[in-house]
Amino acid sequence: MIQKNFAGVIKEAIKESGLSLRAFAKQCSIDSSYLSKVLKGKRNPPAEEETIAQIANFISMAPEQLMFICGRIPSRFQKLFLRSDIFEILERLPSEGEAPKPAVKNKIYSHKKGNYADEHTGKKPVFKRQNLPDEIL
């Protein structure tokens, strides 16, 4: 279920569940007319974490994932995003299908040794795991 927006995720979930919009909304404890307006783009997705979590649990998705799809940062990650180096760390994470990007610059590959080494010192770099929660890695 890879969708880029909340409405797409919910439309697909309704289709897969075989429920009507009203029945789906009732199962998620939200107003069906509100949900209808969200799906048509006339209203924004819910802002409350509890509401998003109820929907996510019903469609078997991680609540944090659905919150990001809604354009919200889950409260348990907000302190993490206030770190001054978080965007630098995130930039180094590989995109889908990419190889990881090294954190240290100026590396050369030694065919004789079969590893990377710093071009100035000739020493093999030490790649340390960043201080990130396991959920991010």
Backbone bond lengths (Angstrom), bond angles and torsions (degrees), N, CA, C in turn:
res aa  C-N    CA-C-N  psi(-1)  N-CA   C-N-CA  omega(-1)  CA-C   N-CA-C  phi
1 M - - - 1.446 - - 1.529 108.97 -
2 I 1.326 117.27 76.98 1.450 120.62 179.86 1.524 108.04 -104.51
3 Q 1.304 114.94 106.98 1.457 121.82 177.23 1.513 107.73 -128.53
4 K 1.325 116.45 153.24 1.450 119.78 -177.79 1.515 113.14 -93.27
5 N 1.329 117.26 -13.75 1.455 117.72 -179.24 1.525 111.39 -138.08
6 F 1.312 114.67 162.33 1.458 122.02 -175.82 1.524 111.54 -59.95
7 A 1.315 116.70 -46.99 1.468 120.10 -177.99 1.529 111.18 -59.04
8 G 1.323 117.36 -42.28 1.458 121.09 178.97 1.517 112.23 -63.11
9 V 1.322 116.82 -41.44 1.465 121.34 178.67 1.523 110.04 -63.05
10 I 1.321 116.57 -45.91 1.471 120.66 -177.17 1.529 110.94 -69.14
11 K 1.326 117.54 -42.01 1.468 119.88 177.72 1.527 110.93 -58.96
12 E 1.326 116.40 -43.24 1.458 120.45 178.78 1.531 111.10 -65.76
13 A 1.338 116.30 -39.96 1.466 120.39 179.31 1.526 111.44 -65.50
14 I 1.318 117.07 -39.49 1.470 120.99 177.91 1.525 109.49 -64.31
15 K 1.318 116.40 -44.28 1.461 121.37 179.50 1.529 110.69 -61.25
16 E 1.351 116.88 -47.02 1.462 121.00 -179.20 1.524 112.71 -66.24
17 S 1.336 116.66 -33.66 1.465 119.76 -178.03 1.527 112.62 -76.17
18 G 1.333 116.29 -23.29 1.457 119.85 -177.53 1.518 113.07 76.49
19 L 1.325 116.99 8.64 1.467 121.36 -179.96 1.523 110.72 -88.93
20 S 1.307 115.39 158.21 1.463 119.50 171.10 1.524 107.77 -76.26
21 L 1.320 116.09 166.75 1.451 120.19 178.47 1.526 110.46 -60.35
22 R 1.320 116.62 -41.75 1.475 120.50 179.85 1.522 111.66 -63.53
23 A 1.327 116.46 -44.51 1.462 120.24 -179.67 1.529 110.51 -65.63
24 F 1.315 116.50 -40.23 1.466 120.96 178.33 1.524 109.75 -62.24
25 A 1.330 117.44 -47.83 1.463 122.01 -179.64 1.529 110.75 -60.78
26 K 1.326 115.69 -40.82 1.469 119.74 179.68 1.527 110.54 -63.69
27 Q 1.319 117.26 -42.23 1.464 121.52 178.83 1.536 111.19 -62.48
28 C 1.322 116.14 -31.95 1.469 121.08 -178.88 1.527 112.81 -92.84
29 S 1.329 116.36 0.59 1.474 122.95 179.61 1.529 112.86 60.70
30 I 1.351 116.13 42.05 1.463 120.12 174.82 1.523 108.85 -128.57
31 D 1.294 116.04 159.73 1.463 122.10 -178.43 1.529 109.98 -71.26
32 S 1.324 116.11 130.12 1.468 120.40 -176.85 1.533 112.51 -66.45
33 S 1.336 118.19 -35.06 1.469 118.87 179.24 1.530 110.64 -69.21
34 Y 1.329 116.98 -36.32 1.464 120.62 175.73 1.529 109.57 -63.66
35 L 1.337 117.21 -47.32 1.460 120.96 -179.73 1.528 110.82 -60.33
36 S 1.319 116.67 -40.57 1.461 120.95 178.53 1.533 110.79 -60.06
37 K 1.321 116.42 -43.37 1.470 120.60 179.56 1.524 111.59 -66.91
38 V 1.345 116.92 -35.84 1.466 120.74 177.20 1.525 109.35 -64.02
39 L 1.328 117.03 -44.56 1.460 121.49 -178.18 1.530 112.16 -66.16
40 K 1.335 117.21 -27.67 1.463 121.53 177.80 1.525 112.41 -87.21
41 G 1.346 116.93 -4.43 1.460 120.82 179.86 1.512 114.28 83.05
42 K 1.323 117.50 11.85 1.465 121.05 -179.69 1.529 112.51 -88.25
43 R 1.317 116.77 -17.61 1.470 122.44 178.06 1.525 108.61 -132.27
44 N 1.315 116.25 157.38 1.460 121.69 176.45 1.523 110.38 -80.22
45 P 1.322 117.23 155.59 1.466 120.00 174.55 1.524 110.00 -59.41
46 P 1.318 116.95 160.93 1.469 118.84 -179.26 1.525 111.37 -59.15
47 A 1.331 116.02 147.16 1.459 121.43 -179.80 1.529 111.50 -98.11
48 E 1.316 117.44 -22.95 1.459 121.19 -175.39 1.523 110.94 -76.91
49 E 1.318 115.65 129.94 1.465 120.58 -179.83 1.527 111.53 -59.94
50 E 1.306 117.06 -37.85 1.462 120.86 -178.35 1.530 111.02 -62.80
51 T 1.322 116.92 -42.72 1.469 121.21 179.21 1.524 110.46 -65.49
52 I 1.319 116.46 -44.58 1.464 120.71 179.04 1.524 110.17 -63.14
53 A 1.328 116.71 -40.17 1.467 121.07 179.08 1.532 111.12 -64.08
54 Q 1.324 117.45 -39.49 1.469 120.27 177.99 1.527 110.94 -61.89
55 I 1.311 116.23 -44.33 1.465 120.63 179.16 1.527 109.77 -65.09
56 A 1.336 116.42 -46.85 1.464 121.02 -178.82 1.522 111.35 -59.78
57 N 1.314 117.13 -43.30 1.464 120.14 179.33 1.523 110.90 -63.14
58 F 1.323 117.17 -39.01 1.464 120.26 -179.56 1.528 111.57 -67.02
59 I 1.332 117.13 -35.40 1.473 119.39 -179.03 1.533 111.98 -95.70
60 S 1.326 116.97 10.72 1.474 123.06 177.51 1.531 112.59 58.69
61 M 1.313 115.17 49.06 1.460 122.09 177.25 1.521 107.84 -125.16
62 A 1.305 117.36 149.10 1.463 120.86 176.50 1.529 108.60 -63.51
63 P 1.332 117.86 129.49 1.468 119.99 -179.39 1.528 113.14 -55.27
64 E 1.339 117.20 -36.98 1.468 120.32 179.93 1.526 111.01 -64.32
65 Q 1.330 116.64 -37.75 1.461 120.22 179.85 1.526 110.25 -64.41
66 L 1.331 116.51 -45.03 1.463 119.75 179.31 1.527 110.74 -66.57
67 M 1.331 117.45 -33.83 1.467 119.66 177.26 1.527 110.44 -63.59
68 F 1.340 117.14 -43.21 1.467 119.56 177.51 1.521 110.69 -63.60
69 I 1.323 117.57 -38.89 1.466 120.99 177.64 1.527 110.01 -61.56
70 C 1.338 116.20 -35.09 1.475 121.26 178.26 1.532 111.92 -75.20
71 G 1.330 117.09 -7.05 1.454 120.14 -178.94 1.512 112.94 86.33
72 R 1.321 117.61 20.46 1.457 123.00 -178.93 1.526 109.94 -113.39
73 I 1.317 116.44 150.57 1.466 121.23 173.12 1.524 106.35 -99.95
74 P 1.336 117.34 120.64 1.469 119.68 178.76 1.529 110.57 -56.63
75 S 1.322 116.80 143.29 1.462 120.63 -175.31 1.519 112.09 -58.46
76 R 1.326 118.18 -31.99 1.466 118.82 -179.20 1.539 111.94 -71.89
77 F 1.337 119.09 -13.36 1.458 122.03 177.70 1.529 112.74 -103.79
78 Q 1.321 118.55 -5.62 1.459 120.26 -173.68 1.529 112.78 -61.88
79 K 1.334 117.97 -40.76 1.470 119.63 178.17 1.525 110.93 -63.68
80 L 1.325 116.20 -36.58 1.456 120.72 179.09 1.527 110.55 -60.66
81 F 1.333 117.14 -41.71 1.458 120.84 -178.04 1.528 112.72 -76.43
82 L 1.313 117.58 -6.37 1.463 120.84 175.18 1.525 112.42 -89.63
83 R 1.328 116.75 -7.40 1.468 120.46 176.49 1.519 109.23 -63.08
84 S 1.319 116.54 141.33 1.463 120.02 -177.64 1.530 112.87 -69.51
85 D 1.329 117.77 -23.30 1.463 120.69 -176.98 1.526 114.57 -103.78
86 I 1.311 118.17 6.88 1.464 120.31 -173.17 1.524 112.64 -63.01
87 F 1.306 118.42 -38.88 1.463 119.83 -176.94 1.523 111.02 -73.32
88 E 1.316 116.93 -31.68 1.460 120.62 173.98 1.534 109.80 -64.57
89 I 1.315 116.43 -42.34 1.469 121.36 178.54 1.521 110.45 -65.04
90 L 1.321 117.01 -44.88 1.463 121.01 -179.31 1.520 112.07 -64.71
91 E 1.327 117.33 -34.32 1.468 121.13 178.04 1.521 111.46 -63.12
92 R 1.326 117.32 -31.02 1.457 121.28 -179.43 1.524 112.90 -79.04
93 L 1.328 117.41 -16.26 1.461 119.37 178.79 1.521 109.44 -69.37
94 P 1.331 117.20 140.97 1.462 119.00 -178.89 1.524 111.80 -70.94
95 S 1.314 115.33 145.49 1.458 120.45 171.44 1.515 107.35 -78.07
96 E 1.298 116.57 169.52 1.460 120.72 -179.08 1.527 109.80 -58.01
97 G 1.326 116.83 124.06 1.452 122.62 178.17 1.523 115.01 86.52
98 E 1.333 117.55 -1.51 1.466 121.45 179.85 1.519 110.50 -97.50
99 A 1.318 115.21 157.38 1.461 120.90 172.96 1.526 108.27 -80.80
100 P 1.338 118.32 151.57 1.466 120.35 178.23 1.526 111.71 -59.29
101 K 1.319 115.53 144.56 1.456 121.38 178.90 1.528 108.87 -91.68
102 P 1.333 118.45 131.61 1.465 119.34 179.63 1.519 110.86 -69.33
103 A 1.335 115.63 147.23 1.460 121.07 -179.48 1.522 111.76 -82.13
104 V 1.323 117.53 -19.45 1.453 121.47 -175.84 1.524 108.77 -107.07
105 K 1.346 117.20 133.52 1.465 121.75 -178.89 1.518 110.39 -89.27
106 N 1.327 115.72 174.85 1.456 123.89 176.02 1.526 112.79 61.21
107 K 1.297 116.70 53.18 1.458 121.69 178.27 1.519 109.29 -104.94
108 I 1.316 115.62 144.72 1.459 121.08 173.63 1.518 107.96 -125.68
109 Y 1.306 115.94 148.73 1.461 119.92 -179.90 1.515 109.14 -96.49
110 S 1.315 115.86 128.01 1.458 121.27 179.11 1.518 108.44 -99.73
111 H 1.346 116.56 112.39 1.463 119.91 178.99 1.521 111.34 -67.29
112 K 1.321 116.95 -32.63 1.459 120.37 179.70 1.522 111.23 -68.52
113 K 1.317 115.85 -43.64 1.469 119.95 -178.02 1.527 111.86 -86.91
114 G 1.328 116.73 -23.12 1.466 120.39 -179.77 1.519 113.52 74.30
115 N 1.336 116.76 27.82 1.459 118.97 177.98 1.523 110.39 -150.66
116 Y 1.320 114.14 174.71 1.455 120.19 178.42 1.515 109.80 -88.34
117 A 1.315 116.08 147.91 1.461 120.90 177.58 1.516 109.13 -142.85
118 D 1.319 116.53 153.69 1.452 121.99 177.71 1.524 108.10 -70.19
119 E 1.325 117.68 131.07 1.464 120.08 -175.27 1.520 113.03 -67.16
120 H 1.339 118.67 -21.78 1.453 121.25 -179.94 1.524 112.25 -88.14
121 T 1.323 116.76 -44.83 1.463 119.49 -175.53 1.518 112.45 -98.11
122 G 1.332 117.33 -21.51 1.457 120.81 -177.09 1.520 112.99 77.06
123 K 1.334 116.61 2.75 1.465 120.02 -179.05 1.520 110.16 -89.39
124 K 1.320 114.46 148.87 1.458 120.69 176.90 1.526 108.95 -69.96
125 P 1.339 117.44 130.79 1.459 119.36 -178.91 1.523 111.40 -72.72
126 V 1.305 114.84 155.25 1.460 121.05 176.08 1.524 106.37 -105.57
127 F 1.325 116.30 117.50 1.450 121.33 178.15 1.512 107.67 -95.45
128 K 1.311 116.20 115.50 1.457 120.97 -178.93 1.515 110.00 -102.59
129 R 1.308 115.57 144.25 1.455 121.37 176.55 1.521 108.51 -68.73
130 Q 1.300 115.89 133.82 1.452 120.14 178.27 1.522 110.31 -69.43
131 N 1.291 116.04 161.43 1.452 122.09 -179.07 1.530 110.01 -81.06
132 L 1.356 116.63 68.43 1.457 121.96 -177.29 1.511 109.85 -119.68
133 P 1.317 117.32 151.15 1.464 119.57 174.90 1.531 110.68 -64.82
134 D 1.319 116.88 151.72 1.454 122.17 -178.67 1.524 112.39 -58.61
135 E 1.336 118.80 -28.85 1.462 121.53 -177.75 1.524 111.30 -63.79
136 I 1.332 117.72 -28.40 1.462 121.28 -177.61 1.520 110.45 -81.46
137 L 1.329 117.03 -34.12 1.473 120.11 -177.04 1.451 112.21 -83.29
